[in-house]
């Protein structure tokens, strides 16, 4: 009964809309992770709008749902990025806990240790479903969390509605 928010990269959702539909069909929230996952603060400003809009279009075409949340590649944001997200009706969500699963693949021990030491009630944790080791770790770790009284919910269920152009969390390891 764990729920989560999946931030989908637009070109991948366009390439495999059935996967996006499966995620949405499982009751998960879908967010915009830009069209190609660039560092949004390093691309030309004129390219920022299409990174959001193309991803939104692909996600909506695949799932029938228009995302209201976004996460940029690497969590990189600045005022220009946030302003464009706001124009497109997106609130930017970063994280409170980052267990660096992409660095530890396939060794789950460091990721597990970071999760155990950092997670707190109300944490937004960034993980990557593209690594089999992370998926395996979640299969093991979700029962530990629920056994300790945690309820895994979507970002919107936990934080409530977010104003377009707002930012939650940071790029830092926390809490």
FIKOLZA-1660 file (N, C-alpha, C; in steps of 0.1 Angstrom, whole numbers, plus 5000, padded with zeros to 4 digits):
% residues 175
   i   px   py   pz ch aa at
   1 5008 4988 5000  A  X  N
   1 5000 5000 5000  A  X CA
   1 5008 5013 5000  A  X  C
   2 5021 5012 4997  A  X  N
   2 5030 5023 4996  A  X CA
   2 5026 5031 4983  A  X  C
   3 5026 5044 4985  A  X  N
   3 5023 5053 4974  A  X CA
   3 5035 5063 4973  A  X  C
   4 5037 5068 4961  A  X  N
   4 5049 5077 4958  A  X CA
   4 5046 5086 4947  A  X  C
   5 5054 5096 4945  A  X  N
   5 5054 5105 4933  A  X CA
   5 5065 5101 4924  A  X  C
   6 5062 5098 4912  A  X  N
   6 5072 5095 4902  A  X CA
   6 5074 5107 4893  A  X  C
   7 5086 5112 4892  A  X  N
   7 5089 5123 4883  A  X CA
   7 5094 5117 4870  A  X  C
   8 5086 5118 4860  A  X  N
   8 5090 5112 4847  A  X CA
   8 5097 5121 4838  A  X  C
   9 5107 5116 4831  A  X  N
   9 5114 5123 4821  A  X CA
   9 5106 5122 4808  A  X  C
  10 5103 5134 4802  A  X  N
  10 5093 5134 4791  A  X CA
  10 5096 5126 4779  A  X  C
  11 5109 5126 4775  A  X  N
  11 5112 5118 4763  A  X CA
  11 5111 5103 4766  A  X  C
  12 5113 5099 4778  A  X  N
  12 5111 5085 4782  A  X CA
  12 5096 5081 4783  A  X  C
  13 5088 5090 4788  A  X  N
  13 5074 5088 4788  A  X CA
  13 5068 5087 4774  A  X  C
  14 5073 5096 4765  A  X  N
  14 5069 5095 4751  A  X CA
  14 5073 5082 4744  A  X  C
  15 5085 5077 4748  A  X  N
  15 5090 5065 4742  A  X CA
  15 5083 5053 4747  A  X  C
  16 5078 5053 4760  A  X  N
  16 5072 5042 4766  A  X CA
  16 5059 5046 4774  A  X  C
  17 5049 5051 4767  A  X  N
  17 5037 5056 4774  A  X CA
  17 5030 5045 4782  A  X  C
  18 5032 5033 4778  A  X  N
  18 5025 5022 4786  A  X CA
  18 5031 5021 4800  A  X  C
  19 5044 5024 4802  A  X  N
  19 5051 5024 4815  A  X CA
  19 5045 5036 4823  A  X  C
  20 5043 5047 4817  A  X  N
  20 5037 5059 4824  A  X CA
  20 5023 5055 4829  A  X  C
  21 5016 5049 4820  A  X  N
  21 5002 5045 4823  A  X CA
  21 5002 5035 4835  A  X  C
  22 5011 5026 4835  A  X  N
  22 5012 5016 4846  A  X CA
  22 5014 5023 4859  A  X  C
  23 5023 5032 4859  A  X  N
  23 5026 5040 4872  A  X CA
  23 5014 5047 4877  A  X  C
  24 5008 5054 4867  A  X  N
  24 4995 5062 4871  A  X CA
  24 4984 5052 4875  A  X  C
  25 4983 5041 4868  A  X  N
  25 4973 5031 4871  A  X CA
  25 4974 5025 4884  A  X  C
  26 4987 5025 4889  A  X  N
  26 4989 5019 4903  A  X CA
  26 4986 5029 4914  A  X  C
  27 4981 5041 4910  A  X  N
  27 4977 5050 4920  A  X CA
  27 4988 5060 4924  A  X  C
  28 4999 5060 4916  A  X  N
  28 5010 5069 4920  A  X CA
  28 5008 5083 4913  A  X  C
  29 5013 5093 4920  A  X  N
  29 5013 5106 4914  A  X CA
  29 5024 5108 4904  A  X  C
  30 5021 5115 4893  A  X  N
  30 5031 5117 4883  A  X CA
  30 5035 5132 4882  A  X  C
  31 5048 5134 4883  A  X  N
  31 5054 5148 4881  A  X CA
  31 5062 5149 4869  A  X  C
  32 5065 5161 4865  A  X  N
  32 5073 5164 4853  A  X CA
  32 5088 5165 4857  A  X  C
  33 5096 5157 4850  A  X  N
  33 5111 5157 4853  A  X CA
  33 5118 5163 4841  A  X  C
  34 5112 5172 4834  A  X  N
  34 5117 5178 4822  A  X CA
  34 5117 5169 4810  A  X  C
  35 5119 5174 4798  A  X  N
  35 5119 5166 4786  A  X CA
  35 5131 5157 4785  A  X  C
  36 5143 5162 4789  A  X  N
  36 5156 5154 4787  A  X CA
  36 5165 5154 4799  A  X  C
  37 5160 5159 4810  A  X  N
  37 5168 5158 4823  A  X CA
  37 5181 5167 4822  A  X  C
  38 5181 5179 4816  A  X  N
  38 5193 5187 4817  A  X CA
  38 5195 5194 4830  A  X  C
  39 5206 5200 4832  A  X  N
  39 5208 5210 4842  A  X CA
  39 5201 5222 4837  A  X  C
  40 5189 5225 4843  A  X  N
  40 5181 5236 4838  A  X CA
  40 5187 5250 4840  A  X  C
  41 5197 5251 4849  A  X  N
  41 5204 5264 4851  A  X CA
  41 5215 5266 4841  A  X  C
  42 5218 5256 4833  A  X  N
  42 5230 5256 4824  A  X CA
  42 5225 5257 4810  A  X  C
  43 5213 5255 4807  A  X  N
  43 5208 5255 4793  A  X CA
  43 5204 5269 4789  A  X  C
  44 5203 5273 4776  A  X  N
  44 5199 5286 4773  A  X CA
  44 5185 5289 4778  A  X  C
  45 5183 5301 4783  A  X  N
  45 5170 5304 4789  A  X CA
  45 5158 5301 4780  A  X  C
  46 5160 5303 4767  A  X  N
  46 5149 5301 4757  A  X CA
  46 5146 5286 4756  A  X  C
  47 5154 5277 4761  A  X  N
  47 5151 5263 4760  A  X CA
  47 5143 5258 4772  A  X  C
  48 5143 5266 4783  A  X  N
  48 5136 5262 4795  A  X CA
  48 5121 5259 4793  A  X  C
  49 5113 5267 4786  A  X  N
  49 5099 5265 4785  A  X CA
  49 5096 5251 4778  A  X  C
  50 5103 5248 4768  A  X  N
  50 5100 5235 4761  A  X CA
  50 5104 5223 4769  A  X  C
  51 5114 5224 4778  A  X  N
  51 5118 5213 4786  A  X CA
  51 5106 5209 4795  A  X  C
  52 5099 5219 4800  A  X  N
  52 5087 5216 4809  A  X CA
  52 5075 5213 4800  A  X  C
  53 5072 5220 4790  A  X  N
  53 5060 5218 4782  A  X CA
  53 5060 5205 4774  A  X  C
  54 5071 5201 4768  A  X  N
  54 5072 5188 4761  A  X CA
  54 5070 5177 4771  A  X  C
  55 5076 5178 4783  A  X  N
  55 5074 5167 4792  A  X CA
  55 5059 5166 4797  A  X  C
  56 5053 5178 4800  A  X  N
  56 5039 5178 4804  A  X CA
  56 5031 5172 4793  A  X  C
  57 5033 5175 4781  A  X  N
  57 5025 5170 4770  A  X CA
  57 5026 5155 4769  A  X  C
  58 5038 5150 4770  A  X  N
  58 5040 5135 4769  A  X CA
  58 5034 5128 4780  A  X  C
  59 5035 5133 4792  A  X  N
  59 5029 5127 4804  A  X CA
  59 5014 5127 4803  A  X  C
  60 5008 5139 4799  A  X  N
  60 4994 5140 4798  A  X CA
  60 4989 5130 4787  A  X  C
  61 4996 5129 4776  A  X  N
  61 4992 5120 4765  A  X CA
  61 4992 5106 4769  A  X  C
  62 5002 5102 4778  A  X  N
  62 5003 5088 4782  A  X CA
  62 4993 5085 4793  A  X  C
  63 4991 5094 4802  A  X  N
  63 4983 5091 4815  A  X CA
  63 4969 5098 4815  A  X  C
  64 4967 5108 4807  A  X  N
  64 4955 5116 4808  A  X CA
  64 4955 5125 4820  A  X  C
  65 4966 5127 4827  A  X  N
  65 4967 5136 4838  A  X CA
  65 4978 5146 4835  A  X  C
  66 4975 5159 4838  A  X  N
  66 4984 5170 4836  A  X CA
  66 4992 5172 4849  A  X  C
  67 5005 5170 4849  A  X  N
  67 5012 5172 4862  A  X CA
  67 5012 5186 4867  A  X  C
  68 5012 5188 4880  A  X  N
  68 5013 5201 4887  A  X CA
  68 5026 5202 4894  A  X  C
  69 5034 5192 4895  A  X  N
  69 5047 5192 4902  A  X CA
  69 5058 5189 4892  A  X  C
  70 5069 5195 4895  A  X  N
  70 5081 5192 4886  A  X CA
  70 5093 5190 4895  A  X  C
  71 5103 5183 4890  A  X  N
  71 5116 5182 4896  A  X CA
  71 5126 5183 4884  A  X  C
  72 5135 5192 4885  A  X  N
  72 5145 5194 4875  A  X CA
  72 5156 5183 4877  A  X  C
  73 5163 5181 4866  A  X  N
  73 5175 5171 4867  A  X CA
  73 5185 5176 4877  A  X  C
  74 5188 5168 4886  A  X  N
  74 5198 5172 4897  A  X CA
  74 5192 5182 4907  A  X  C
  75 5179 5185 4905  A  X  N
  75 5173 5195 4914  A  X CA
  75 5178 5209 4912  A  X  C
  76 5184 5212 4900  A  X  N
  76 5189 5225 4897  A  X CA
  76 5178 5235 4894  A  X  C
  77 5178 5246 4902  A  X  N
  77 5168 5256 4899  A  X CA
  77 5174 5270 4902  A  X  C
  78 5168 5280 4895  A  X  N
  78 5171 5294 4898  A  X CA
  78 5158 5301 4896  A  X  C
  79 5159 5314 4897  A  X  N
  79 5147 5322 4895  A  X CA
  79 5141 5321 4881  A  X  C
  80 5149 5320 4871  A  X  N
  80 5144 5318 4857  A  X CA
  80 5136 5305 4856  A  X  C
  81 5142 5295 4861  A  X  N
  81 5135 5281 4860  A  X CA
  81 5122 5281 4868  A  X  C
  82 5123 5287 4881  A  X  N
  82 5110 5287 4889  A  X CA
  82 5100 5296 4883  A  X  C
  83 5103 5307 4876  A  X  N
  83 5094 5316 4870  A  X CA
  83 5087 5308 4858  A  X  C
  84 5094 5301 4851  A  X  N
  84 5088 5294 4839  A  X CA
  84 5080 5282 4845  A  X  C
  85 5084 5275 4855  A  X  N
  85 5076 5265 4861  A  X CA
  85 5063 5271 4865  A  X  C
  86 5063 5282 4871  A  X  N
  86 5051 5289 4876  A  X CA
  86 5042 5292 4864  A  X  C
  87 5047 5298 4853  A  X  N
  87 5039 5301 4841  A  X CA
  87 5032 5288 4836  A  X  C
  88 5039 5277 4838  A  X  N
  88 5033 5265 4833  A  X CA
  88 5025 5257 4843  A  X  C
  89 5023 5263 4855  A  X  N
  89 5014 5257 4865  A  X CA
  89 5021 5246 4873  A  X  C
  90 5034 5247 4874  A  X  N
  90 5042 5237 4881  A  X CA
  90 5049 5242 4893  A  X  C
  91 5048 5235 4904  A  X  N
  91 5056 5237 4916  A  X CA
  91 5068 5228 4916  A  X  C
  92 5079 5233 4920  A  X  N
  92 5091 5225 4919  A  X CA
  92 5093 5218 4933  A  X  C
  93 5096 5205 4932  A  X  N
  93 5098 5197 4945  A  X CA
  93 5111 5191 4944  A  X  C
  94 5120 5195 4954  A  X  N
  94 5132 5188 4955  A  X CA
  94 5131 5178 4967  A  X  C
  95 5140 5177 4976  A  X  N
  95 5140 5167 4986  A  X CA
  95 5145 5171 4999  A  X  C
  96 5143 5163 5010  A  X  N
  96 5149 5165 5023  A  X CA
  96 5160 5154 5025  A  X  C
  97 5158 5143 5019  A  X  N
  97 5167 5131 5021  A  X CA
  97 5172 5126 5007  A  X  C
  98 5185 5125 5005  A  X  N
  98 5191 5120 4993  A  X CA
  98 5201 5109 4997  A  X  C
  99 5197 5096 4995  A  X  N
  99 5206 5085 4999  A  X CA
  99 5216 5081 4988  A  X  C
 100 5217 5089 4977  A  X  N
 100 5227 5086 4967  A  X CA
 100 5226 5072 4961  A  X  C
 101 5214 5068 4958  A  X  N
 101 5213 5054 4953  A  X CA
 101 5220 5053 4939  A  X  C
 102 5221 5063 4931  A  X  N
 102 5227 5062 4918  A  X CA
 102 5242 5061 4920  A  X  C
 103 5248 5065 4931  A  X  N
 103 5262 5063 4933  A  X CA
 103 5265 5049 4938  A  X  C
 104 5256 5043 4945  A  X  N
 104 5258 5031 4952  A  X CA
 104 5254 5018 4944  A  X  C
 105 5248 5020 4933  A  X  N
 105 5243 5009 4925  A  X CA
 105 5255 5000 4921  A  X  C
 106 5255 4987 4923  A  X  N
 106 5245 4979 4928  A  X CA
 106 5246 4976 4943  A  X  C
 107 5255 4982 4951  A  X  N
 107 5256 4979 4965  A  X CA
 107 5246 4987 4973  A  X  C
 108 5236 4981 4978  A  X  N
 108 5225 4988 4985  A  X CA
 108 5228 4991 5000  A  X  C
 109 5239 4986 5005  A  X  N
 109 5242 4988 5019  A  X CA
 109 5244 5003 5022  A  X  C
 110 5252 5011 5014  A  X  N
 110 5253 5025 5018  A  X CA
 110 5240 5033 5016  A  X  C
 111 5232 5029 5006  A  X  N
 111 5219 5036 5004  A  X CA
 111 5210 5033 5016  A  X  C
 112 5210 5020 5020  A  X  N
 112 5202 5017 5032  A  X CA
 112 5206 5024 5045  A  X  C
 113 5219 5025 5047  A  X  N
 113 5225 5032 5059  A  X CA
 113 5221 5046 5058  A  X  C
 114 5222 5053 5047  A  X  N
 114 5218 5067 5046  A  X CA
 114 5203 5069 5049  A  X  C
 115 5195 5060 5043  A  X  N
 115 5181 5061 5045  A  X CA
 115 5178 5059 5060  A  X  C
 116 5184 5049 5066  A  X  N
 116 5181 5047 5080  A  X CA
 116 5185 5058 5089  A  X  C
 117 5196 5065 5086  A  X  N
 117 5201 5076 5094  A  X CA
 117 5194 5089 5092  A  X  C
 118 5188 5091 5080  A  X  N
 118 5183 5104 5076  A  X CA
 118 5168 5105 5077  A  X  C
 119 5161 5095 5074  A  X  N
 119 5146 5096 5072  A  X CA
 119 5139 5099 5085  A  X  C
 120 5130 5108 5084  A  X  N
 120 5122 5113 5095  A  X CA
 120 5107 5114 5090  A  X  C
 121 5098 5115 5099  A  X  N
 121 5084 5118 5095  A  X CA
 121 5084 5130 5086  A  X  C
 122 5077 5130 5075  A  X  N
 122 5075 5141 5066  A  X CA
 122 5087 5143 5056  A  X  C
 123 5096 5133 5056  A  X  N
 123 5107 5134 5046  A  X CA
 123 5102 5132 5032  A  X  C
 124 5108 5140 5023  A  X  N
 124 5107 5137 5008  A  X CA
 124 5120 5131 5004  A  X  C
 125 5120 5119 5000  A  X  N
 125 5132 5111 4997  A  X CA
 125 5133 5110 4982  A  X  C
 126 5145 5113 4976  A  X  N
 126 5147 5111 4962  A  X CA
 126 5154 5098 4960  A  X  C
 127 5148 5090 4951  A  X  N
 127 5153 5077 4947  A  X CA
 127 5151 5075 4932  A  X  C
 128 5157 5065 4926  A  X  N
 128 5156 5063 4912  A  X CA
 128 5152 5049 4908  A  X  C
 129 5140 5048 4902  A  X  N
 129 5135 5035 4899  A  X CA
 129 5142 5029 4887  A  X  C
 130 5152 5036 4881  A  X  N
 130 5159 5031 4869  A  X CA
 130 5170 5021 4874  A  X  C
 131 5173 5020 4886  A  X  N
 131 5183 5011 4891  A  X CA
 131 5176 4999 4898  A  X  C
 132 5179 4987 4893  A  X  N
 132 5173 4975 4899  A  X CA
 132 5176 4974 4914  A  X  C
 133 5188 4978 4918  A  X  N
 133 5192 4977 4932  A  X CA
 133 5183 4986 4941  A  X  C
 134 5179 4997 4936  A  X  N
 134 5170 5006 4943  A  X CA
 134 5156 5000 4944  A  X  C
 135 5151 4994 4934  A  X  N
 135 5138 4987 4934  A  X CA
 135 5139 4976 4944  A  X  C
 136 5150 4968 4944  A  X  N
 136 5151 4957 4954  A  X CA
 136 5152 4962 4968  A  X  C
 137 5159 4973 4970  A  X  N
 137 5160 4979 4983  A  X CA
 137 5147 4983 4988  A  X  C
 138 5139 4990 4980  A  X  N
 138 5126 4994 4984  A  X CA
 138 5117 4983 4988  A  X  C
 139 5118 4972 4981  A  X  N
 139 5110 4960 4984  A  X CA
 139 5113 4955 4998  A  X  C
 140 5126 4956 5002  A  X  N
 140 5130 4953 5016  A  X CA
 140 5127 4963 5026  A  X  C
 141 5129 4976 5022  A  X  N
 141 5128 4987 5032  A  X CA
 141 5114 4992 5035  A  X  C
 142 5105 4991 5025  A  X  N
 142 5091 4996 5028  A  X CA
 142 5085 4988 5040  A  X  C
 143 5086 4975 5041  A  X  N
 143 5081 4969 5053  A  X CA
 143 5087 4974 5066  A  X  C
 144 5100 4977 5065  A  X  N
 144 5107 4983 5077  A  X CA
 144 5100 4996 5081  A  X  C
 145 5099 5005 5071  A  X  N
 145 5092 5018 5073  A  X CA
 145 5078 5016 5079  A  X  C
 146 5070 5008 5072  A  X  N
 146 5056 5007 5077  A  X CA
 146 5056 5000 5090  A  X  C
 147 5065 4991 5093  A  X  N
 147 5065 4985 5106  A  X CA
 147 5069 4995 5117  A  X  C
 148 5075 5006 5113  A  X  N
 148 5079 5016 5123  A  X CA
 148 5069 5028 5123  A  X  C
 149 5058 5026 5117  A  X  N
 149 5047 5036 5117  A  X CA
 149 5047 5046 5106  A  X  C
 150 5055 5044 5096  A  X  N
 150 5055 5053 5085  A  X CA
 150 5044 5050 5075  A  X  C
 151 5039 5060 5069  A  X  N
 151 5029 5058 5058  A  X CA
 151 5035 5065 5046  A  X  C
 152 5037 5057 5036  A  X  N
 152 5043 5062 5023  A  X CA
 152 5032 5068 5014  A  X  C
 153 5033 5081 5012  A  X  N
 153 5023 5088 5004  A  X CA
 153 5029 5096 4994  A  X  C
 154 5021 5102 4985  A  X  N
 154 5026 5110 4974  A  X CA
 154 5030 5124 4980  A  X  C
 155 5037 5131 4972  A  X  N
 155 5041 5145 4976  A  X CA
 155 5029 5153 4979  A  X  C
 156 5019 5153 4970  A  X  N
 156 5007 5161 4972  A  X CA
 156 4999 5157 4984  A  X  C
 157 4999 5144 4987  A  X  N
 157 4992 5140 4999  A  X CA
 157 4999 5145 5012  A  X  C
 158 5012 5145 5012  A  X  N
 158 5019 5149 5023  A  X CA
 158 5020 5165 5025  A  X  C
 159 5023 5171 5014  A  X  N
 159 5025 5186 5014  A  X CA
 159 5013 5194 5011  A  X  C
 160 5003 5188 5005  A  X  N
 160 4991 5196 5001  A  X CA
 160 4994 5203 4988  A  X  C
 161 4984 5211 4984  A  X  N
 161 4986 5219 4971  A  X CA
 161 4998 5228 4972  A  X  C
 162 5006 5229 4962  A  X  N
 162 5017 5238 4961  A  X CA
 162 5015 5249 4951  A  X  C
 163 5019 5261 4954  A  X  N
 163 5017 5272 4945  A  X CA
 163 5026 5270 4933  A  X  C
 164 5021 5272 4920  A  X  N
 164 5030 5272 4909  A  X CA
 164 5041 5282 4910  A  X  C
 165 5053 5277 4907  A  X  N
 165 5065 5285 4908  A  X CA
 165 5072 5285 4922  A  X  C
 166 5066 5277 4931  A  X  N
 166 5072 5276 4944  A  X CA
 166 5082 5265 4944  A  X  C
 167 5090 5265 4954  A  X  N
 167 5101 5254 4956  A  X CA
 167 5100 5248 4969  A  X  C
 168 5100 5235 4970  A  X  N
 168 5101 5227 4982  A  X CA
 168 5114 5220 4983  A  X  C
 169 5120 5219 4994  A  X  N
 169 5132 5212 4996  A  X CA
 169 5144 5218 4990  A  X  C
 170 5155 5211 4989  A  X  N
 170 5167 5216 4983  A  X CA
 170 5175 5205 4976  A  X  C
 171 5187 5209 4972  A  X  N
 171 5196 5199 4966  A  X CA
 171 5206 5193 4976  A  X  C
 172 5205 5198 4988  A  X  N
 172 5214 5193 4998  A  X CA
 172 5210 5180 5004  A  X  C
 173 5219 5173 5010  A  X  N
 173 5215 5161 5017  A  X CA
 173 5210 5165 5031  A  X  C
 174 5199 5159 5035  A  X  N
 174 5193 5164 5047  A  X CA
 174 5188 5152 5055  A  X  C
 175 5180 5154 5065  A  X  N
 175 5176 5167 5070  A  X CA
 175 5187 5174 5078  A  X  C
% end
